[in-house]
Amino acid sequence: MTEEEILTLEKDKIKSAIVTDFILSVEIVIIALGTVIGKPISSQIAVVSIVALIATVGVYGIVALIVRMDEVGLKLIQMSSKEKKSLKNNWQSIGSSLTQSHKEFSSYWHHCIALSSWRYICTQH
């Protein structure tokens, strides 16, 4: 395939995804409208507007996330082995730090809960 054919194919996929997302958003709005039938028009407008905003941000946000994940995957494939090793070491350091901070935080909260429980028991008698 030529580069032009690939770009045309990609544009067609994007158009199709946009139409699908639009239809999904409209369906969500229609369902939301169905839940407020019989309510005052101001309530209908408010509910449908909020749901439409959340649906639009949610749907397009998920699509954007998928596109970004695809780009990250491509970057990982294109990285040299030295860059991959450096990235792996960085992620392992972050993971170790998160695990250690979780242990400390968890231990702290267990002590707080135990102390609160002890205070509650002592004040009840």
C-alpha positions in Angstrom: 0.0 0.0 0.0 1.2 3.5 -0.7 1.3 6.1 1.9 -1.6 8.0 0.3 -3.8 4.8 0.4 -2.9 4.3 4.1 -3.9 7.9 4.9 -7.2 7.5 3.0 -7.9 4.3 4.8 -7.1 5.9 8.2 -9.3 8.9 7.4 -12.2 6.5 6.5 -11.7 4.7 9.9 -11.7 8.0 11.7 -15.0 9.1 10.0 -16.6 5.8 10.8 -15.5 6.1 14.5 -16.9 9.6 14.7 -20.2 8.5 13.3 -20.4 5.6 15.7 -19.5 7.8 18.7 -22.1 10.3 17.6 -24.8 7.6 17.4 -23.8 6.2 20.8 -24.0 9.7 22.3 -27.4 10.3 20.8 -28.7 6.9 22.1 -27.5 7.8 25.6 -29.2 11.2 25.5 -32.5 9.6 24.3 -32.3 7.1 27.2 -31.7 10.0 29.6 -34.6 11.9 28.1 -36.8 8.9 28.6 -36.1 8.9 32.3 -37.4 12.5 32.8 -40.5 12.3 30.6 -43.3 14.0 32.5 -41.0 16.2 34.5 -40.9 20.0 34.0 -39.1 21.1 30.8 -36.4 22.8 32.9 -35.6 19.5 34.6 -35.6 17.7 31.2 -33.2 20.3 29.7 -30.9 20.1 32.7 -30.7 16.3 32.9 -30.3 15.8 29.2 -27.6 18.6 29.0 -25.6 17.1 31.9 -25.9 13.5 30.5 -25.0 14.7 27.0 -21.9 16.5 28.3 -20.8 13.5 30.3 -21.5 11.1 27.4 -19.6 13.2 25.0 -16.6 13.7 27.2 -16.7 10.0 28.2 -17.0 8.6 24.7 -14.5 10.9 23.1 -12.2 10.6 26.1 -12.1 6.8 25.8 -11.4 7.1 22.0 -8.6 9.6 22.7 -7.2 7.2 25.3 -7.2 4.3 22.9 -5.5 6.4 20.2 -2.8 7.5 22.8 -2.3 3.9 23.9 -1.7 3.0 20.3 0.8 5.8 19.9 2.6 4.7 23.1 2.7 1.2 21.8 4.3 2.4 18.5 6.9 4.4 20.5 7.7 1.4 22.6 8.2 -0.8 19.5 10.5 1.9 18.0 12.7 2.3 21.1 16.1 0.8 21.3 16.9 -1.9 23.8 18.9 0.5 25.9 15.9 2.9 26.1 13.6 0.1 26.9 15.9 -1.1 29.7 16.0 2.5 31.1 12.3 2.8 31.0 11.8 -0.6 32.6 14.1 0.4 35.5 12.3 3.7 35.9 8.9 1.9 36.1 10.3 -0.6 38.6 11.5 2.2 40.8 8.1 3.9 40.7 6.4 0.6 41.4 8.7 0.0 44.4 8.1 3.5 45.7 4.3 3.1 45.4 4.4 -0.3 47.1 6.5 1.1 50.0 4.3 4.2 50.4 1.1 2.0 50.3 2.5 -0.2 53.1 3.3 2.9 55.3 0.0 4.5 54.5 -1.9 1.3 55.2 -0.1 0.7 58.5 -0.8 4.3 59.5 -4.5 4.0 58.8 -4.7 0.6 60.6 -3.2 2.3 63.7 -5.7 5.2 63.4 -8.6 2.8 63.1 -7.4 0.7 66.1 -6.9 3.9 68.2 -10.4 5.2 67.2 -12.0 1.9 68.0 -10.2 1.8 71.4 -11.4 5.3 72.2 -14.9 4.4 71.2 -14.9 1.3 73.4 -13.5 3.2 76.4 -16.0 6.1 76.1 -19.0 3.6 76.0 -18.3 2.1 79.4 
